[in-house]
């Protein structure tokens, strides 16, 4: 049975760093939901900026009841060279999580990352955008696209 680690959390909490550490230290194959959305956006000739990908993910969730992420992860996981250990960087909603939890094909483990220091998150956000060469227009709270805390609590159940 394939082991799948599902990572969730607010923007700049270290989700991608954790996924990369699991890859480096334990050989996990990293699947980024943002990369899946980017591929879908390119195929459908949609914009690929962060906000556009967020909207596309919301549309996909509405269209499939959140199942699109599970389906895409399972399709990728069947590819050559993936192996038995996969980490998914970033599960955003309860609906998405439920499809992984209900699967008899995988053993899923969920990790939700928190950073309680909002100033540290804002600082990480600005540094990340600086490295990418992007002028930060929005403050961190405006840029953080995770739903609300209620949605996070449902993902954690």
LUMFI-171412 format. One record per atom (N, C-alpha, C, O): residue number from 1; atom name; x, y, z. Coordinates in steps of 0.05 Angstrom, whole numbers. Layout:
REM LUMFI-171412
zado, guti, u, v, w
NUM, CA, X, Y, Z
...
REM end
This chain:
REM LUMFI-171412
zado, guti, u, v, w
1, N, 17, -24, 0
1, CA, 0, 0, 0
1, C, 18, 25, 0
1, O, 37, 27, 15
2, N, 11, 44, -17
2, CA, 26, 68, -20
2, C, 21, 86, 4
2, O, -1, 90, 13
3, N, 43, 98, 15
3, CA, 41, 117, 37
3, C, 40, 145, 26
3, O, 57, 153, 9
4, N, 21, 161, 34
4, CA, 17, 188, 24
4, C, 16, 207, 48
4, O, -1, 204, 66
5, N, 34, 227, 48
5, CA, 33, 248, 68
5, C, 20, 272, 55
5, O, 28, 282, 34
6, N, -1, 282, 69
6, CA, -16, 305, 59
6, C, -9, 329, 76
6, O, -12, 328, 101
7, N, 0, 350, 64
7, CA, 8, 374, 79
7, C, -11, 396, 74
7, O, -19, 402, 51
8, N, -20, 409, 96
8, CA, -37, 433, 93
8, C, -26, 455, 112
8, O, -10, 450, 129
9, N, -36, 479, 108
9, CA, -28, 501, 125
9, C, -30, 527, 110
9, O, -32, 528, 85
10, N, -28, 549, 125
10, CA, -29, 576, 113
10, C, -4, 581, 96
10, O, 16, 566, 98
11, N, -6, 601, 80
11, CA, 16, 611, 64
11, C, 41, 616, 81
11, O, 39, 628, 102
12, N, 64, 607, 72
12, CA, 90, 612, 85
12, C, 94, 598, 111
12, O, 110, 608, 128
13, N, 80, 576, 116
13, CA, 84, 562, 141
13, C, 105, 540, 139
13, O, 112, 528, 159
14, N, 116, 535, 115
14, CA, 137, 516, 111
14, C, 128, 490, 98
14, O, 142, 470, 100
15, N, 105, 490, 85
15, CA, 95, 466, 72
15, C, 115, 455, 51
15, O, 121, 431, 51
16, N, 124, 472, 34
16, CA, 143, 463, 13
16, C, 169, 454, 24
16, O, 182, 436, 15
17, N, 178, 468, 45
17, CA, 203, 460, 59
17, C, 200, 432, 71
17, O, 219, 416, 69
18, N, 178, 426, 83
18, CA, 173, 400, 94
18, C, 172, 379, 72
18, O, 185, 358, 75
19, N, 158, 385, 51
19, CA, 157, 366, 28
19, C, 185, 360, 17
19, O, 192, 337, 12
20, N, 201, 381, 14
20, CA, 228, 377, 4
20, C, 245, 361, 24
20, O, 262, 345, 15
21, N, 242, 366, 50
21, CA, 257, 351, 70
21, C, 249, 321, 69
21, O, 267, 304, 72
22, N, 224, 315, 65
22, CA, 215, 287, 63
22, C, 227, 274, 38
22, O, 234, 251, 38
23, N, 229, 290, 17
23, CA, 241, 280, -7
23, C, 271, 274, -3
23, O, 281, 253, -9
24, N, 285, 294, 8
24, CA, 314, 292, 12
24, C, 322, 270, 32
24, O, 340, 254, 27
25, N, 308, 270, 54
25, CA, 315, 251, 76
25, C, 305, 223, 73
25, O, 318, 204, 80
26, N, 281, 221, 61
26, CA, 268, 194, 60
26, C, 259, 185, 32
26, O, 246, 164, 30
27, N, 265, 201, 12
27, CA, 259, 192, -15
27, C, 230, 195, -24
27, O, 222, 183, -44
28, N, 214, 211, -10
28, CA, 187, 216, -18
28, C, 186, 230, -45
28, O, 203, 247, -51
29, N, 167, 223, -62
29, CA, 162, 236, -87
29, C, 143, 260, -81
29, O, 121, 256, -70
30, N, 151, 284, -89
30, CA, 135, 308, -82
30, C, 115, 314, -105
30, O, 123, 316, -128
31, N, 90, 317, -98
31, CA, 70, 326, -116
31, C, 58, 352, -106
31, O, 47, 353, -83
32, N, 61, 373, -121
32, CA, 51, 400, -113
32, C, 24, 405, -126
32, O, 21, 403, -151
33, N, 4, 411, -110
33, CA, -23, 417, -122
33, C, -21, 441, -140
33, O, -36, 443, -159
34, N, -3, 460, -133
34, CA, -1, 484, -150
34, C, 10, 476, -178
34, O, 2, 489, -198
35, N, 28, 457, -179
35, CA, 38, 448, -205
35, C, 16, 434, -222
35, O, 15, 438, -246
36, N, 0, 419, -209
36, CA, -23, 406, -222
36, C, -41, 427, -234
36, O, -49, 426, -257
37, N, -47, 447, -218
37, CA, -65, 469, -227
37, C, -52, 485, -249
37, O, -65, 493, -268
38, N, -26, 489, -248
38, CA, -12, 504, -269
38, C, -14, 488, -296
38, O, -19, 501, -317
39, N, -10, 462, -295
39, CA, -13, 446, -319
39, C, -41, 448, -330
39, O, -45, 451, -355
40, N, -61, 446, -313
40, CA, -89, 448, -322
40, C, -94, 476, -334
40, O, -108, 478, -354
41, N, -84, 497, -321
41, CA, -88, 524, -331
41, C, -75, 528, -358
41, O, -87, 540, -376
42, N, -51, 517, -362
42, CA, -38, 520, -388
42, C, -54, 505, -410
42, O, -57, 516, -431
43, N, -63, 481, -404
43, CA, -79, 466, -423
43, C, -104, 481, -431
43, O, -112, 481, -455
44, N, -117, 494, -411
44, CA, -142, 509, -417
44, C, -137, 538, -424
44, O, -156, 554, -426
45, N, -112, 546, -427
45, CA, -104, 573, -435
45, C, -114, 594, -415
45, O, -124, 615, -423
46, N, -112, 587, -389
46, CA, -119, 605, -367
46, C, -94, 618, -357
46, O, -72, 607, -361
47, N, -96, 641, -343
47, CA, -72, 653, -330
47, C, -61, 634, -309
47, O, -75, 617, -298
48, N, -35, 637, -303
48, CA, -22, 619, -283
48, C, -12, 634, -259
48, O, 5, 623, -244
49, N, -21, 658, -254
49, CA, -12, 672, -230
49, C, -26, 659, -206
49, O, -46, 644, -209
50, N, -17, 665, -182
50, CA, -26, 652, -157
50, C, -57, 656, -154
50, O, -70, 636, -146
51, N, -67, 679, -158
51, CA, -96, 684, -155
51, C, -112, 668, -175
51, O, -132, 657, -168
52, N, -103, 668, -200
52, CA, -117, 653, -221
52, C, -117, 623, -215
52, O, -137, 609, -219
53, N, -95, 613, -205
53, CA, -93, 584, -197
53, C, -112, 579, -174
53, O, -125, 557, -173
54, N, -114, 597, -155
54, CA, -132, 594, -132
54, C, -161, 592, -143
54, O, -176, 574, -134
55, N, -168, 609, -161
55, CA, -195, 608, -172
55, C, -200, 582, -188
55, O, -221, 570, -185
56, N, -180, 574, -203
56, CA, -183, 548, -218
56, C, -187, 525, -198
56, O, -203, 508, -203
57, N, -171, 525, -176
57, CA, -175, 504, -156
57, C, -202, 505, -144
57, O, -214, 483, -140
58, N, -213, 528, -139
58, CA, -240, 531, -128
58, C, -260, 520, -148
58, O, -279, 506, -141
59, N, -256, 527, -174
59, CA, -274, 516, -195
59, C, -273, 486, -196
59, O, -293, 473, -199
60, N, -248, 475, -195
60, CA, -245, 446, -196
60, C, -258, 433, -172
60, O, -271, 412, -175
61, N, -255, 445, -149
61, CA, -268, 435, -125
61, C, -299, 434, -128
61, O, -312, 414, -122
62, N, -310, 456, -139
62, CA, -339, 458, -143
62, C, -348, 437, -163
62, O, -369, 425, -160
63, N, -333, 434, -185
63, CA, -340, 415, -206
63, C, -338, 386, -198
63, O, -354, 370, -207
64, N, -319, 379, -180
64, CA, -313, 351, -174
64, C, -318, 344, -145
64, O, -313, 321, -137
65, N, -328, 363, -129
65, CA, -331, 357, -101
65, C, -305, 353, -87
65, O, -303, 339, -67
66, N, -284, 366, -97
66, CA, -257, 364, -86
66, C, -241, 340, -94
66, O, -219, 336, -86
67, N, -253, 323, -111
67, CA, -240, 297, -119
67, C, -218, 301, -139
67, O, -201, 283, -142
68, N, -216, 323, -153
68, CA, -196, 327, -174
68, C, -168, 323, -163
68, O, -151, 311, -177
69, N, -162, 332, -139
69, CA, -135, 330, -128
69, C, -128, 301, -124
69, O, -106, 292, -131
70, N, -146, 286, -111
70, CA, -141, 257, -107
70, C, -136, 243, -134
70, O, -117, 228, -136
71, N, -154, 248, -153
71, CA, -151, 235, -179
71, C, -125, 242, -193
71, O, -112, 224, -203
72, N, -117, 267, -192
72, CA, -91, 275, -204
72, C, -67, 263, -190
72, O, -48, 254, -202
73, N, -68, 263, -163
73, CA, -46, 251, -147
73, C, -44, 221, -153
73, O, -22, 211, -157
74, N, -66, 207, -155
74, CA, -65, 179, -160
74, C, -55, 173, -188
74, O, -41, 154, -193
75, N, -62, 190, -207
75, CA, -52, 187, -235
75, C, -22, 191, -236
75, O, -8, 175, -248
76, N, -12, 211, -222
76, CA, 17, 216, -221
76, C, 31, 194, -207
76, O, 53, 185, -215
77, N, 19, 184, -185
77, CA, 32, 164, -168
77, C, 35, 137, -183
77, O, 52, 121, -175
78, N, 20, 133, -204
78, CA, 22, 108, -219
78, C, 45, 110, -240
78, O, 52, 90, -252
79, N, 57, 134, -243
79, CA, 78, 137, -262
79, C, 104, 124, -254
79, O, 108, 116, -231
80, N, 121, 121, -274
80, CA, 148, 109, -270
80, C, 164, 126, -251
80, O, 164, 150, -252
81, N, 179, 113, -233
81, CA, 198, 127, -216
81, C, 186, 140, -192
81, O, 200, 154, -177
82, N, 160, 138, -187
82, CA, 148, 151, -165
82, C, 153, 137, -138
82, O, 159, 150, -118
83, N, 151, 111, -138
83, CA, 156, 96, -114
83, C, 132, 94, -96
83, O, 110, 102, -103
84, N, 136, 83, -72
84, CA, 114, 78, -54
84, C, 108, 100, -34
84, O, 89, 99, -20
85, N, 125, 121, -34
85, CA, 122, 143, -15
85, C, 118, 169, -31
85, O, 134, 177, -47
86, N, 95, 182, -25
86, CA, 88, 207, -38
86, C, 81, 228, -17
86, O, 69, 221, 3
87, N, 88, 253, -23
87, CA, 80, 275, -6
87, C, 65, 295, -23
87, O, 74, 302, -45
88, N, 41, 303, -14
88, CA, 25, 323, -29
88, C, 27, 350, -15
88, O, 18, 353, 8
89, N, 38, 369, -29
89, CA, 41, 396, -20
89, C, 21, 413, -35
89, O, 27, 426, -55
90, N, -2, 412, -27
90, CA, -18, 425, -8
90, C, -47, 416, -12
90, O, -58, 419, -34
91, N, -59, 406, 9
91, CA, -87, 399, 10
91, C, -101, 422, 24
91, O, -93, 430, 46
92, N, -122, 434, 11
92, CA, -133, 459, 21
92, C, -160, 457, 34
92, O, -168, 474, 51
93, N, -176, 436, 28
93, CA, -203, 435, 38
93, C, -211, 408, 50
93, O, -197, 388, 45
94, N, -232, 409, 65
94, CA, -243, 384, 77
94, C, -251, 365, 55
94, O, -246, 341, 57
95, N, -264, 375, 34
95, CA, -272, 357, 12
95, C, -248, 343, -1
95, O, -250, 319, -6
96, N, -227, 358, -6
96, CA, -203, 345, -17
96, C, -192, 323, 2
96, O, -186, 301, -7
97, N, -191, 330, 27
97, CA, -180, 311, 47
97, C, -197, 285, 48
97, O, -186, 263, 51
98, N, -223, 288, 47
98, CA, -240, 265, 50
98, C, -235, 244, 29
98, O, -238, 220, 34
99, N, -229, 252, 5
99, CA, -224, 232, -17
99, C, -199, 215, -11
99, O, -198, 192, -18
100, N, -179, 228, 1
100, CA, -155, 213, 9
100, C, -161, 194, 32
100, O, -152, 171, 32
101, N, -175, 204, 51
101, CA, -182, 188, 75
101, C, -199, 164, 68
101, O, -197, 143, 81
102, N, -217, 167, 49
102, CA, -235, 146, 41
102, C, -222, 124, 24
102, O, -234, 103, 20
103, N, -199, 129, 13
103, CA, -186, 111, -5
103, C, -176, 86, 9
103, O, -164, 87, 30
104, N, -181, 63, -4
104, CA, -169, 38, 6
104, C, -143, 32, -8
104, O, -130, 12, -2
105, N, -135, 49, -27
105, CA, -110, 45, -42
105, C, -85, 57, -29
105, O, -63, 50, -36
106, N, -89, 75, -9
106, CA, -67, 89, 3
106, C, -70, 89, 34
106, O, -91, 85, 45
107, N, -47, 93, 46
107, CA, -47, 99, 75
107, C, -39, 128, 78
107, O, -16, 135, 73
108, N, -58, 145, 85
108, CA, -54, 174, 85
108, C, -48, 183, 114
108, O, -60, 175, 133
109, N, -29, 202, 115
109, CA, -21, 215, 140
109, C, -24, 245, 133
109, O, -14, 255, 113
110, N, -37, 260, 151
110, CA, -41, 288, 147
110, C, -24, 304, 167
110, O, -24, 299, 191
111, N, -10, 325, 156
111, CA, 6, 343, 173
111, C, -4, 371, 167
111, O, -4, 380, 144
112, N, -13, 385, 187
112, CA, -21, 413, 184
112, C, -1, 430, 198
112, O, 5, 426, 222
113, N, 10, 450, 184
113, CA, 31, 467, 195
113, C, 19, 493, 205
113, O, 3, 506, 191
114, N, 27, 502, 229
114, CA, 19, 527, 241
114, C, 43, 544, 246
114, O, 65, 534, 253
115, N, 40, 570, 243
115, CA, 59, 589, 253
115, C, 42, 610, 267
115, O, 25, 624, 255
116, N, 46, 613, 293
116, CA, 29, 631, 308
116, C, 38, 660, 307
116, O, 22, 678, 313
117, N, 63, 665, 300
117, CA, 74, 692, 299
117, C, 67, 704, 272
117, O, 80, 699, 252
118, N, 46, 720, 271
118, CA, 37, 733, 246
118, C, 58, 751, 234
118, O, 60, 753, 209
119, N, 74, 764, 250
119, CA, 95, 781, 240
119, C, 116, 764, 225
119, O, 126, 772, 204
120, N, 122, 740, 236
120, CA, 141, 722, 222
120, C, 130, 713, 196
120, O, 145, 711, 176
121, N, 104, 708, 194
121, CA, 92, 700, 169
121, C, 93, 722, 149
121, O, 100, 717, 125
122, N, 87, 746, 157
122, CA, 89, 769, 139
122, C, 117, 773, 129
122, O, 122, 778, 105
123, N, 137, 770, 147
123, CA, 165, 772, 139
123, C, 173, 751, 119
123, O, 186, 757, 100
124, N, 164, 726, 124
124, CA, 170, 704, 105
124, C, 158, 709, 78
124, O, 170, 704, 57
125, N, 133, 719, 78
125, CA, 118, 726, 54
125, C, 134, 746, 37
125, O, 138, 743, 13
126, N, 142, 768, 50
126, CA, 157, 789, 36
126, C, 184, 779, 26
126, O, 192, 786, 4
127, N, 198, 763, 42
127, CA, 223, 752, 33
127, C, 220, 733, 9
127, O, 236, 734, -10
128, N, 200, 717, 10
128, CA, 195, 698, -12
128, C, 189, 713, -38
128, O, 199, 705, -59
129, N, 173, 733, -36
129, CA, 166, 749, -60
129, C, 191, 764, -70
129, O, 194, 768, -94
130, N, 207, 774, -51
130, CA, 232, 789, -59
130, C, 250, 770, -75
130, O, 261, 778, -95
131, N, 254, 745, -65
131, CA, 271, 726, -78
131, C, 260, 720, -106
131, O, 275, 716, -125
132, N, 234, 719, -109
132, CA, 221, 713, -135
132, C, 222, 738, -153
132, O, 214, 736, -176
133, N, 230, 761, -142
133, CA, 231, 785, -158
133, C, 204, 798, -162
133, O, 199, 812, -182
134, N, 186, 793, -143
134, CA, 158, 804, -145
134, C, 156, 827, -125
134, O, 164, 824, -102
135, N, 144, 848, -134
135, CA, 139, 871, -116
135, C, 114, 863, -99
135, O, 93, 857, -110
136, N, 117, 864, -73
136, CA, 95, 856, -55
136, C, 75, 879, -54
136, O, 81, 901, -45
137, N, 51, 874, -64
137, CA, 30, 894, -63
137, C, 12, 888, -39
137, O, 3, 907, -26
138, N, 6, 863, -35
138, CA, -12, 856, -13
138, C, 3, 849, 12
138, O, 25, 838, 11
139, N, -9, 856, 35
139, CA, 1, 847, 60
139, C, -5, 818, 63
139, O, -22, 807, 49
140, N, 10, 804, 80
140, CA, 7, 775, 83
140, C, -23, 766, 86
140, O, -31, 748, 72
141, N, -39, 779, 104
141, CA, -66, 769, 108
141, C, -83, 770, 82
141, O, -100, 753, 78
142, N, -77, 789, 65
142, CA, -91, 791, 39
142, C, -81, 770, 19
142, O, -97, 762, 2
143, N, -57, 762, 22
143, CA, -45, 742, 3
143, C, -51, 714, 11
143, O, -52, 696, -6
144, N, -56, 709, 37
144, CA, -61, 681, 46
144, C, -88, 672, 36
144, O, -109, 682, 44
145, N, -87, 652, 19
145, CA, -112, 643, 6
145, C, -124, 618, 18
145, O, -144, 607, 7
146, N, -113, 609, 40
146, CA, -126, 587, 54
146, C, -154, 597, 62
146, O, -157, 620, 69
147, N, -173, 579, 61
147, CA, -200, 588, 68
147, C, -200, 600, 96
147, O, -180, 613, 103
148, N, -220, 597, 111
148, CA, -220, 608, 138
148, C, -212, 587, 159
148, O, -209, 563, 152
149, N, -210, 595, 184
149, CA, -202, 577, 205
149, C, -222, 553, 208
149, O, -214, 531, 215
150, N, -248, 558, 203
150, CA, -267, 537, 204
150, C, -261, 515, 184
150, O, -263, 491, 191
151, N, -253, 522, 160
151, CA, -245, 502, 140
151, C, -221, 486, 149
151, O, -220, 462, 145
152, N, -202, 500, 161
152, CA, -178, 486, 172
152, C, -186, 466, 193
152, O, -176, 443, 193
153, N, -204, 473, 211
153, CA, -212, 454, 231
153, C, -225, 430, 219
153, O, -221, 408, 229
154, N, -241, 433, 198
154, CA, -253, 410, 184
154, C, -232, 392, 171
154, O, -234, 368, 172
155, N, -211, 405, 160
155, CA, -189, 389, 148
155, C, -175, 373, 169
155, O, -166, 350, 163
156, N, -173, 383, 193
156, CA, -158, 369, 214
156, C, -174, 346, 226
156, O, -162, 328, 238
157, N, -199, 345, 222
157, CA, -216, 323, 234
157, C, -210, 297, 221
157, O, -221, 276, 229
REM end
